[in-house]
Amino acid sequence: MSKLYGKLEENERHEVQKLFRGDLDEKGVDAGISQSEFDAGINWLRENMQKHVLEESDIEYLESAAEQYF
């Protein structure tokens, strides 16, 4: 999330947190976001543009910011 500061507005960061909250709060061996969970979230964002405040450029930034983690 720290990579998103300065790139996404506060309401856009909240959208990302809402989408991935369950994945971010996992405990134990399942802690964090897996590649498949991330891909599913990105796909949902792209398929449901009218249901959130993120623009395509924001989604692309999320993908590039996450590359180092997968």
C-alpha positions, 0 to 999 in steps of 0.5 A: 500500500505504501507504493500507492501513496502519491500515485492514487488519491485517498478514495482510490486507495480505499477502493484497493483496500476494500477489494483486497481486504480479505486477502491482506488480513489473512493469517498464517501460510495464506497471509498476503495476496497470492498471484491468483487472488491479485489477478482475480481482483484486477480482472474484477476491476476491469470488468466492473469499471462502473462500480469503483472509482479507479481508472484504467491507468490506476489499474495499470499502476497497481499491476506494475507496483505489484510485479515485484511481489509475484 
